[in-house]
Amino acid sequence: MSGLPELKFRRRRAMPPALSSFVRDEVAARRCEAADKRLRVNLAVLVAEDGQLRRIHPQAIGCPTVEQYASGVMLSMARANLLPVGETRWFRTSLLFQWQ
């Protein structure tokens, strides 16, 4: 995934802390592991030439529920927020979930 170009947004939005609640709860329930109070999910995303998101592939972190959740969060963040790319291609990005 590191060989892919970084995904660029029109506007990079700060992730509201509330979005990390689900991930925190999954870790607390021991359905997922986190070394500390943060969990990063790397994603490969396929963007069409018009800037529309076509596919999202989360990197496996051993927690399918959080991988799927991160994909949904990315879909929401990218909606009408990606620049046209000229040709359909893959990009990389990541989401960092943090909690208290």
RODRENVO-620429 format. One record per atom (N, C-alpha, C, O, CB): residue in one letter; atom name; x, y, z. Coordinates in Angstrom, 1 decimal, m for minus. Glycine has a CB too. Layout:
BEGIN
VOTI   residu   atome        x        y        z
VOTI        a      CA        X        Y        Z
...
end
This chain:
BEGIN
VOTI   residu   atome        x        y        z
VOTI        m       N      0.8     m1.2      0.0
VOTI        m      CA      0.0      0.0      0.0
VOTI        m       C      0.9      1.3      0.0
VOTI        m       O      0.4      2.3     m0.5
VOTI        m      CB     m0.9      0.0      1.2
VOTI        s       N      2.1      1.2      0.5
VOTI        s      CA      2.9      2.4      0.6
VOTI        s       C      3.4      2.9     m0.7
VOTI        s       O      3.8      4.0     m0.8
VOTI        s      CB      4.1      2.0      1.5
VOTI        g       N      3.3      2.1     m1.8
VOTI        g      CA      3.6      2.5     m3.1
VOTI        g       C      2.6      3.4     m3.8
VOTI        g       O      2.8      3.9     m4.8
VOTI        g      CB      4.0      1.3     m3.9
VOTI        l       N      1.4      3.4     m3.2
VOTI        l      CA      0.3      4.2     m3.8
VOTI        l       C      0.5      5.7     m3.4
VOTI        l       O      1.0      6.0     m2.3
VOTI        l      CB     m1.1      3.7     m3.3
VOTI        p       N      0.0      6.6     m4.3
VOTI        p      CA      0.0      8.0     m3.9
VOTI        p       C     m1.0      8.3     m2.8
VOTI        p       O     m2.0      7.6     m2.7
VOTI        p      CB     m0.3      8.9     m5.2
VOTI        e       N     m0.7      9.3     m2.1
VOTI        e      CA     m1.6      9.8     m0.9
VOTI        e       C     m2.9     10.4     m1.5
VOTI        e       O     m2.8     11.2     m2.4
VOTI        e      CB     m0.9     10.8      0.0
VOTI        l       N     m4.0     10.0     m0.9
VOTI        l      CA     m5.3     10.6     m1.3
VOTI        l       C     m5.4     12.0     m0.9
VOTI        l       O     m5.0     12.4      0.3
VOTI        l      CB     m6.5      9.8     m0.7
VOTI        k       N     m5.8     12.9     m1.8
VOTI        k      CA     m5.9     14.3     m1.5
VOTI        k       C     m7.4     14.7     m1.5
VOTI        k       O     m8.2     14.4     m2.4
VOTI        k      CB     m5.1     15.2     m2.5
VOTI        f       N     m7.8     15.5     m0.4
VOTI        f      CA     m9.2     15.9     m0.3
VOTI        f       C     m9.3     17.4     m0.7
VOTI        f       O     m8.3     18.1     m0.6
VOTI        f      CB     m9.7     15.7      1.2
VOTI        r       N    m10.4     17.8     m1.1
VOTI        r      CA    m10.7     19.2     m1.3
VOTI        r       C    m10.5     20.0      0.0
VOTI        r       O     m9.9     21.0      0.1
VOTI        r      CB    m12.1     19.5     m2.0
VOTI        r       N    m11.2     19.4      1.0
VOTI        r      CA    m11.2     19.9      2.4
VOTI        r       C    m10.9     18.8      3.3
VOTI        r       O    m11.6     17.8      3.4
VOTI        r      CB    m12.5     20.7      2.8
VOTI        r       N     m9.8     18.9      4.1
VOTI        r      CA     m9.5     17.8      5.1
VOTI        r       C    m10.3     18.2      6.3
VOTI        r       O    m10.0     19.2      7.0
VOTI        r      CB     m8.0     17.7      5.4
VOTI        r       N    m11.2     17.3      6.7
VOTI        r      CA    m12.0     17.6      7.9
VOTI        r       C    m11.4     16.9      9.1
VOTI        r       O    m11.0     15.8      9.0
VOTI        r      CB    m13.5     17.1      7.7
VOTI        a       N    m11.5     17.6     10.2
VOTI        a      CA    m11.0     16.9     11.5
VOTI        a       C    m12.1     15.9     11.8
VOTI        a       O    m13.3     16.1     11.7
VOTI        a      CB    m10.9     18.0     12.6
VOTI        m       N    m11.6     14.7     12.3
VOTI        m      CA    m12.5     13.7     12.7
VOTI        m       C    m13.1     14.0     14.1
VOTI        m       O    m12.3     14.0     15.0
VOTI        m      CB    m11.8     12.3     12.6
VOTI        p       N    m14.4     14.1     14.2
VOTI        p      CA    m15.0     14.3     15.5
VOTI        p       C    m14.6     13.2     16.5
VOTI        p       O    m14.7     12.0     16.1
VOTI        p      CB    m16.5     14.5     15.4
VOTI        p       N    m14.3     13.5     17.7
VOTI        p      CA    m14.0     12.5     18.7
VOTI        p       C    m15.1     11.4     18.8
VOTI        p       O    m14.8     10.2     19.2
VOTI        p      CB    m13.8     13.1     20.1
VOTI        a       N    m16.4     11.8     18.6
VOTI        a      CA    m17.5     10.8     18.7
VOTI        a       C    m17.3      9.6     17.8
VOTI        a       O    m17.8      8.5     18.0
VOTI        a      CB    m18.8     11.5     18.5
VOTI        l       N    m16.6      9.8     16.6
VOTI        l      CA    m16.4      8.8     15.7
VOTI        l       C    m15.5      7.7     16.3
VOTI        l       O    m15.5      6.5     15.8
VOTI        l      CB    m15.8      9.3     14.4
VOTI        s       N    m14.7      8.0     17.3
VOTI        s      CA    m13.9      7.0     17.9
VOTI        s       C    m14.6      6.1     18.9
VOTI        s       O    m14.0      5.1     19.4
VOTI        s      CB    m12.7      7.7     18.5
VOTI        s       N    m15.8      6.5     19.3
VOTI        s      CA    m16.5      5.8     20.3
VOTI        s       C    m16.7      4.3     20.0
VOTI        s       O    m16.5      3.4     20.8
VOTI        s      CB    m17.8      6.4     20.6
VOTI        f       N    m17.1      4.0     18.7
VOTI        f      CA    m17.3      2.7     18.3
VOTI        f       C    m16.1      1.8     18.4
VOTI        f       O    m16.1      0.7     18.9
VOTI        f      CB    m17.9      2.6     16.9
VOTI        v       N    m15.0      2.4     18.0
VOTI        v      CA    m13.7      1.7     18.1
VOTI        v       C    m13.3      1.5     19.5
VOTI        v       O    m12.8      0.4     19.9
VOTI        v      CB    m12.6      2.5     17.3
VOTI        r       N    m13.4      2.5     20.3
VOTI        r      CA    m13.1      2.3     21.8
VOTI        r       C    m13.9      1.2     22.4
VOTI        r       O    m13.4      0.3     23.1
VOTI        r      CB    m13.4      3.6     22.5
VOTI        d       N    m15.2      1.1     22.0
VOTI        d      CA    m16.1      0.1     22.6
VOTI        d       C    m15.7     m1.3     22.1
VOTI        d       O    m15.8     m2.3     22.8
VOTI        d      CB    m17.5      0.4     22.2
VOTI        e       N    m15.3     m1.4     20.8
VOTI        e      CA    m14.8     m2.7     20.3
VOTI        e       C    m13.5     m3.2     21.0
VOTI        e       O    m13.4     m4.4     21.3
VOTI        e      CB    m14.5     m2.6     18.8
VOTI        v       N    m12.6     m2.3     21.3
VOTI        v      CA    m11.4     m2.6     22.1
VOTI        v       C    m11.8     m3.0     23.5
VOTI        v       O    m11.3     m4.0     24.0
VOTI        v      CB    m10.4     m1.4     22.1
VOTI        a       N    m12.7     m2.2     24.1
VOTI        a      CA    m13.1     m2.5     25.5
VOTI        a       C    m13.8     m3.9     25.6
VOTI        a       O    m13.6     m4.6     26.6
VOTI        a      CB    m14.1     m1.4     26.0
VOTI        a       N    m14.5     m4.3     24.6
VOTI        a      CA    m15.2     m5.6     24.6
VOTI        a       C    m14.2     m6.7     24.2
VOTI        a       O    m14.6     m7.9     24.1
VOTI        a      CB    m16.4     m5.5     23.6
VOTI        r       N    m13.0     m6.4     23.9
VOTI        r      CA    m11.9     m7.3     23.5
VOTI        r       C    m12.2     m8.0     22.2
VOTI        r       O    m11.7     m9.1     21.9
VOTI        r      CB    m11.8     m8.4     24.6
VOTI        r       N    m12.9     m7.3     21.3
VOTI        r      CA    m13.1     m7.8     20.0
VOTI        r       C    m12.0     m7.3     19.1
VOTI        r       O    m11.8     m7.8     17.9
VOTI        r      CB    m14.5     m7.4     19.4
VOTI        c       N    m11.2     m6.3     19.6
VOTI        c      CA    m10.1     m5.7     18.8
VOTI        c       C     m9.0     m5.4     19.8
VOTI        c       O     m9.2     m5.3     21.0
VOTI        c      CB    m10.5     m4.5     18.0
VOTI        e       N     m7.8     m5.4     19.3
VOTI        e      CA     m6.6     m5.1     20.2
VOTI        e       C     m6.1     m3.7     19.8
VOTI        e       O     m6.0     m3.4     18.6
VOTI        e      CB     m5.6     m6.2     20.1
VOTI        a       N     m5.7     m2.9     20.7
VOTI        a      CA     m5.0     m1.7     20.5
VOTI        a       C     m3.9     m1.6     21.6
VOTI        a       O     m4.2     m1.8     22.8
VOTI        a      CB     m6.0     m0.4     20.6
VOTI        a       N     m2.7     m1.2     21.2
VOTI        a      CA     m1.6     m1.1     22.1
VOTI        a       C     m1.8      0.0     23.2
VOTI        a       O     m1.4     m0.1     24.3
VOTI        a      CB     m0.3     m0.8     21.4
VOTI        d       N     m2.5      1.1     22.7
VOTI        d      CA     m2.9      2.2     23.6
VOTI        d       C     m4.3      2.7     23.2
VOTI        d       O     m5.0      1.9     22.6
VOTI        d      CB     m1.8      3.3     23.6
VOTI        k       N     m4.6      3.9     23.5
VOTI        k      CA     m5.9      4.4     23.3
VOTI        k       C     m6.0      5.1     21.9
VOTI        k       O     m6.5      6.2     21.7
VOTI        k      CB     m6.3      5.4     24.3
VOTI        r       N     m5.5      4.3     20.9
VOTI        r      CA     m5.6      4.8     19.5
VOTI        r       C     m5.4      3.6     18.6
VOTI        r       O     m4.8      2.6     18.9
VOTI        r      CB     m4.5      5.8     19.2
VOTI        l       N     m6.0      3.7     17.4
VOTI        l      CA     m6.0      2.6     16.5
VOTI        l       C     m6.0      3.2     15.1
VOTI        l       O     m6.9      4.0     14.8
VOTI        l      CB     m7.2      1.6     16.7
VOTI        r       N     m5.0      2.9     14.3
VOTI        r      CA     m5.0      3.4     12.9
VOTI        r       C     m5.4      2.3     11.9
VOTI        r       O     m5.0      1.2     12.0
VOTI        r      CB     m3.5      3.9     12.6
VOTI        v       N     m6.2      2.8     10.9
VOTI        v      CA     m6.6      1.9      9.9
VOTI        v       C     m6.2      2.5      8.6
VOTI        v       O     m6.5      3.6      8.2
VOTI        v      CB     m8.2      1.7      9.9
VOTI        n       N     m5.3      1.7      7.8
VOTI        n      CA     m4.8      2.1      6.5
VOTI        n       C     m5.8      1.6      5.5
VOTI        n       O     m6.4      0.5      5.6
VOTI        n      CB     m3.4      1.6      6.2
VOTI        l       N     m6.1      2.5      4.5
VOTI        l      CA     m7.1      2.1      3.4
VOTI        l       C     m6.5      2.4      2.1
VOTI        l       O     m5.8      3.4      1.8
VOTI        l      CB     m8.4      3.0      3.7
VOTI        a       N     m6.8      1.5      1.1
VOTI        a      CA     m6.5      1.7     m0.3
VOTI        a       C     m7.9      2.1     m0.9
VOTI        a       O     m8.9      1.4     m0.7
VOTI        a      CB     m5.9      0.5     m1.0
VOTI        v       N     m7.9      3.2     m1.7
VOTI        v      CA     m9.2      3.6     m2.2
VOTI        v       C     m9.1      3.8     m3.7
VOTI        v       O     m8.1      4.3     m4.2
VOTI        v      CB     m9.7      5.0     m1.6
VOTI        l       N    m10.1      3.4     m4.5
VOTI        l      CA    m10.1      3.5     m5.9
VOTI        l       C    m10.9      4.7     m6.2
VOTI        l       O    m12.1      4.8     m5.9
VOTI        l      CB    m10.6      2.2     m6.6
VOTI        v       N    m10.3      5.7     m6.9
VOTI        v      CA    m11.0      6.9     m7.3
VOTI        v       C    m11.1      7.0     m8.8
VOTI        v       O    m10.2      6.8     m9.5
VOTI        v      CB    m10.2      8.2     m6.7
VOTI        a       N    m12.4      7.3     m9.2
VOTI        a      CA    m12.6      7.4    m10.7
VOTI        a       C    m12.1      8.7    m11.2
VOTI        a       O    m11.9      9.6    m10.4
VOTI        a      CB    m14.1      7.2    m11.0
VOTI        e       N    m12.0      8.9    m12.5
VOTI        e      CA    m11.4     10.1    m13.0
VOTI        e       C    m12.2     11.3    m12.7
VOTI        e       O    m11.6     12.4    m12.6
VOTI        e      CB    m11.4     10.0    m14.5
VOTI        d       N    m13.5     11.2    m12.4
VOTI        d      CA    m14.3     12.4    m12.0
VOTI        d       C    m14.2     12.7    m10.5
VOTI        d       O    m14.9     13.6    m10.0
VOTI        d      CB    m15.7     12.1    m12.4
VOTI        g       N    m13.4     12.0     m9.8
VOTI        g      CA    m13.2     12.2     m8.3
VOTI        g       C    m14.2     11.5     m7.5
VOTI        g       O    m14.3     11.7     m6.2
VOTI        g      CB    m13.4     13.7     m8.1
VOTI        q       N    m14.9     10.5     m8.0
VOTI        q      CA    m15.9      9.8     m7.2
VOTI        q       C    m15.2      8.5     m6.7
VOTI        q       O    m14.4      7.8     m7.4
VOTI        q      CB    m17.1      9.4     m8.1
VOTI        l       N    m15.4      8.2     m5.4
VOTI        l      CA    m14.9      7.0     m4.8
VOTI        l       C    m15.6      5.8     m5.3
VOTI        l       O    m16.8      5.7     m5.3
VOTI        l      CB    m15.0      7.1     m3.2
VOTI        r       N    m14.8      4.8     m5.8
VOTI        r      CA    m15.4      3.6     m6.3
VOTI        r       C    m15.2      2.4     m5.4
VOTI        r       O    m16.1      1.5     m5.4
VOTI        r      CB    m14.8      3.3     m7.7
VOTI        r       N    m14.1      2.2     m4.8
VOTI        r      CA    m13.9      1.1     m3.9
VOTI        r       C    m13.0      1.5     m2.7
VOTI        r       O    m12.2      2.5     m2.8
VOTI        r      CB    m13.2     m0.1     m4.7
VOTI        i       N    m13.2      0.8     m1.6
VOTI        i      CA    m12.4      1.0     m0.4
VOTI        i       C    m11.9     m0.4      0.1
VOTI        i       O    m12.7     m1.3      0.3
VOTI        i      CB    m13.2      1.8      0.7
VOTI        h       N    m10.6     m0.5      0.3
VOTI        h      CA    m10.1     m1.8      0.8
VOTI        h       C     m9.3     m1.4      2.1
VOTI        h       O     m8.2     m0.9      2.0
VOTI        h      CB     m9.2     m2.5     m0.2
VOTI        p       N     m9.8     m1.8      3.3
VOTI        p      CA     m9.0     m1.5      4.5
VOTI        p       C     m7.9     m2.6      4.6
VOTI        p       O     m8.1     m3.7      4.2
VOTI        p      CB     m9.9     m1.5      5.7
VOTI        q       N     m6.8     m2.2      5.2
VOTI        q      CA     m5.7     m3.1      5.5
VOTI        q       C     m6.2     m3.9      6.7
VOTI        q       O     m6.7     m3.4      7.6
VOTI        q      CB     m4.4     m2.4      5.7
VOTI        a       N     m6.0     m5.2      6.6
VOTI        a      CA     m6.4     m6.1      7.7
VOTI        a       C     m5.7     m5.7      9.0
VOTI        a       O     m4.4     m5.7      9.0
VOTI        a      CB     m6.2     m7.6      7.4
VOTI        i       N     m6.4     m5.5     10.1
VOTI        i      CA     m5.8     m5.2     11.4
VOTI        i       C     m6.3     m6.2     12.4
VOTI        i       O     m6.0     m6.1     13.6
VOTI        i      CB     m6.1     m3.8     11.9
VOTI        g       N     m6.9     m7.3     12.0
VOTI        g      CA     m7.4     m8.3     12.9
VOTI        g       C     m8.7     m7.9     13.6
VOTI        g       O     m9.1     m8.5     14.6
VOTI        g      CB     m6.4     m8.6     13.9
VOTI        c       N     m9.4     m7.0     13.0
VOTI        c      CA    m10.7     m6.5     13.6
VOTI        c       C    m11.6     m6.1     12.5
VOTI        c       O    m11.7     m4.9     12.2
VOTI        c      CB    m10.4     m5.3     14.6
VOTI        p       N    m12.3     m7.1     12.0
VOTI        p      CA    m13.2     m6.8     10.8
VOTI        p       C    m14.3     m5.7     11.1
VOTI        p       O    m14.6     m5.0     10.1
VOTI        p      CB    m13.9     m8.0     10.4
VOTI        t       N    m14.8     m5.6     12.3
VOTI        t      CA    m15.8     m4.6     12.5
VOTI        t       C    m15.2     m3.2     12.4
VOTI        t       O    m15.9     m2.3     11.9
VOTI        t      CB    m16.4     m4.8     13.9
VOTI        v       N    m14.0     m3.0     12.9
VOTI        v      CA    m13.4     m1.7     12.8
VOTI        v       C    m13.0     m1.4     11.4
VOTI        v       O    m13.0     m0.3     10.9
VOTI        v      CB    m12.2     m1.5     13.8
VOTI        e       N    m12.5     m2.4     10.7
VOTI        e      CA    m12.1     m2.2      9.3
VOTI        e       C    m13.3     m1.8      8.5
VOTI        e       O    m13.2     m0.8      7.7
VOTI        e      CB    m11.5     m3.6      8.7
VOTI        q       N    m14.5     m2.4      8.7
VOTI        q      CA    m15.7     m2.1      7.9
VOTI        q       C    m16.2     m0.7      8.4
VOTI        q       O    m16.6      0.1      7.5
VOTI        q      CB    m16.8     m3.1      8.2
VOTI        y       N    m16.1     m0.4      9.6
VOTI        y      CA    m16.5      0.9     10.1
VOTI        y       C    m15.6      2.0      9.5
VOTI        y       O    m16.1      3.1      9.1
VOTI        y      CB    m16.4      1.0     11.7
VOTI        a       N    m14.3      1.8      9.5
VOTI        a      CA    m13.4      2.8      8.9
VOTI        a       C    m13.7      3.0      7.4
VOTI        a       O    m13.6      4.2      6.9
VOTI        a      CB    m11.9      2.3      9.1
VOTI        s       N    m14.1      2.0      6.7
VOTI        s      CA    m14.5      2.1      5.3
VOTI        s       C    m15.7      3.0      5.2
VOTI        s       O    m15.7      3.9      4.3
VOTI        s      CB    m14.7      0.7      4.7
VOTI        g       N    m16.7      2.9      6.1
VOTI        g      CA    m17.8      3.7      6.0
VOTI        g       C    m17.5      5.2      6.4
VOTI        g       O    m18.1      6.1      5.7
VOTI        g      CB    m18.9      3.2      7.0
VOTI        v       N    m16.7      5.4      7.3
VOTI        v      CA    m16.2      6.7      7.7
VOTI        v       C    m15.6      7.4      6.5
VOTI        v       O    m15.8      8.5      6.2
VOTI        v      CB    m15.3      6.7      8.9
VOTI        m       N    m14.7      6.6      5.9
VOTI        m      CA    m13.9      7.2      4.7
VOTI        m       C    m14.9      7.5      3.6
VOTI        m       O    m14.8      8.5      2.9
VOTI        m      CB    m12.9      6.2      4.2
VOTI        l       N    m15.9      6.7      3.3
VOTI        l      CA    m16.9      6.9      2.3
VOTI        l       C    m17.6      8.2      2.6
VOTI        l       O    m17.8      9.0      1.7
VOTI        l      CB    m17.9      5.8      2.2
VOTI        s       N    m18.0      8.5      3.8
VOTI        s      CA    m18.6      9.7      4.2
VOTI        s       C    m17.7     10.9      4.0
VOTI        s       O    m18.1     12.0      3.5
VOTI        s      CB    m19.1      9.7      5.6
VOTI        m       N    m16.4     10.8      4.4
VOTI        m      CA    m15.5     11.9      4.3
VOTI        m       C    m15.2     12.3      2.9
VOTI        m       O    m15.0     13.4      2.6
VOTI        m      CB    m14.2     11.5      5.1
VOTI        a       N    m15.2     11.3      2.0
VOTI        a      CA    m14.8     11.5      0.6
VOTI        a       C    m15.9     12.0     m0.3
VOTI        a       O    m15.7     12.5     m1.3
VOTI        a      CB    m14.3     10.2      0.0
VOTI        r       N    m17.2     11.8      0.2
VOTI        r      CA    m18.3     12.2     m0.6
VOTI        r       C    m18.2     13.7     m1.0
VOTI        r       O    m18.2     14.5     m0.2
VOTI        r      CB    m19.6     11.9      0.1
VOTI        a       N    m18.2     13.9     m2.3
VOTI        a      CA    m18.1     15.3     m2.9
VOTI        a       C    m16.9     16.1     m2.3
VOTI        a       O    m17.0     17.3     m2.2
VOTI        a      CB    m19.4     16.1     m2.6
VOTI        n       N    m15.9     15.3     m1.9
VOTI        n      CA    m14.7     16.0     m1.3
VOTI        n       C    m13.4     15.6     m1.9
VOTI        n       O    m12.3     15.8     m1.4
VOTI        n      CB    m14.7     15.7      0.2
VOTI        l       N    m13.4     14.9     m3.1
VOTI        l      CA    m12.2     14.5     m3.8
VOTI        l       C    m12.1     15.3     m5.1
VOTI        l       O    m13.0     15.6     m5.8
VOTI        l      CB    m12.2     13.0     m4.1
VOTI        l       N    m10.8     15.6     m5.4
VOTI        l      CA    m10.5     16.3     m6.7
VOTI        l       C    m10.5     15.3     m7.8
VOTI        l       O    m10.2     14.1     m7.6
VOTI        l      CB     m9.1     17.0     m6.6
VOTI        p       N    m10.9     15.7     m9.0
VOTI        p      CA    m10.8     14.8    m10.2
VOTI        p       C     m9.3     14.4    m10.4
VOTI        p       O     m8.4     15.2    m10.1
VOTI        p      CB    m11.3     15.6    m11.5
VOTI        v       N     m9.1     13.2    m10.8
VOTI        v      CA     m7.8     12.6    m10.8
VOTI        v       C     m7.3     12.3    m12.3
VOTI        v       O     m6.2     11.9    m12.5
VOTI        v      CB     m7.7     11.4    m10.0
VOTI        g       N     m8.2     12.6    m13.3
VOTI        g      CA     m7.7     12.4    m14.6
VOTI        g       C     m7.9     11.0    m15.2
VOTI        g       O     m8.3     10.8    m16.3
VOTI        g      CB     m6.3     12.8    m14.8
VOTI        e       N     m7.6     10.0    m14.3
VOTI        e      CA     m7.8      8.6    m14.7
VOTI        e       C     m8.1      7.8    m13.4
VOTI        e       O     m7.7      8.2    m12.4
VOTI        e      CB     m6.6      8.0    m15.4
VOTI        t       N     m8.9      6.8    m13.6
VOTI        t      CA     m9.2      5.9    m12.4
VOTI        t       C     m7.9      5.3    m11.9
VOTI        t       O     m7.2      4.7    m12.6
VOTI        t      CB    m10.3      4.8    m12.8
VOTI        r       N     m7.7      5.5    m10.6
VOTI        r      CA     m6.5      4.9    m10.0
VOTI        r       C     m6.7      4.7     m8.5
VOTI        r       O     m7.6      5.3     m7.9
VOTI        r      CB     m5.3      5.8    m10.3
VOTI        w       N     m5.7      4.0     m7.9
VOTI        w      CA     m5.7      3.7     m6.5
VOTI        w       C     m4.9      4.7     m5.7
VOTI        w       O     m3.9      5.2     m6.2
VOTI        w      CB     m5.2      2.3     m6.2
VOTI        f       N     m5.4      5.0     m4.5
VOTI        f      CA     m4.7      5.9     m3.6
VOTI        f       C     m4.6      5.3     m2.2
VOTI        f       O     m5.3      4.3     m1.9
VOTI        f      CB     m5.3      7.3     m3.5
VOTI        r       N     m3.8      5.8     m1.3
VOTI        r      CA     m3.7      5.4      0.0
VOTI        r       C     m4.1      6.5      1.0
VOTI        r       O     m3.9      7.7      0.7
VOTI        r      CB     m2.3      4.8      0.4
VOTI        t       N     m4.7      6.1      2.1
VOTI        t      CA     m5.0      7.1      3.1
VOTI        t       C     m5.2      6.3      4.4
VOTI        t       O     m5.0      5.1      4.4
VOTI        t      CB     m6.4      7.9      2.8
VOTI        s       N     m5.4      7.0      5.5
VOTI        s      CA     m5.5      6.3      6.8
VOTI        s       C     m6.5      7.1      7.7
VOTI        s       O     m6.6      8.3      7.5
VOTI        s      CB     m4.2      6.0      7.5
VOTI        l       N     m7.0      6.4      8.7
VOTI        l      CA     m7.8      7.1      9.7
VOTI        l       C     m7.2      6.7     11.0
VOTI        l       O     m6.9      5.5     11.3
VOTI        l      CB     m9.4      6.6      9.6
VOTI        l       N     m7.1      7.7     11.9
VOTI        l      CA     m6.6      7.4     13.3
VOTI        l       C     m7.8      7.7     14.2
VOTI        l       O     m8.3      8.8     14.4
VOTI        l      CB     m5.4      8.3     13.6
VOTI        f       N     m8.1      6.6     14.9
VOTI        f      CA     m9.2      6.7     16.0
VOTI        f       C     m8.5      6.8     17.3
VOTI        f       O     m7.6      6.0     17.6
VOTI        f      CB    m10.1      5.5     15.9
VOTI        q       N     m8.8      7.8     18.1
VOTI        q      CA     m8.2      8.1     19.4
VOTI        q       C     m9.3      8.3     20.4
VOTI        q       O    m10.4      8.9     20.1
VOTI        q      CB     m7.2      9.3     19.4
VOTI        w       N     m9.1      7.9     21.6
VOTI        w      CA    m10.1      8.1     22.7
VOTI        w       C     m9.4      8.2     24.0
VOTI        w       O     m8.2      8.0     24.2
VOTI        w      CB    m11.1      6.9     22.8
VOTI        q       N    m10.1      8.7     25.0
VOTI        q      CA     m9.6      8.9     26.4
VOTI        q       C     m9.7      7.7     27.2
VOTI        q       O     m9.3      7.7     28.4
VOTI        q      CB    m10.4     10.1     27.1
end
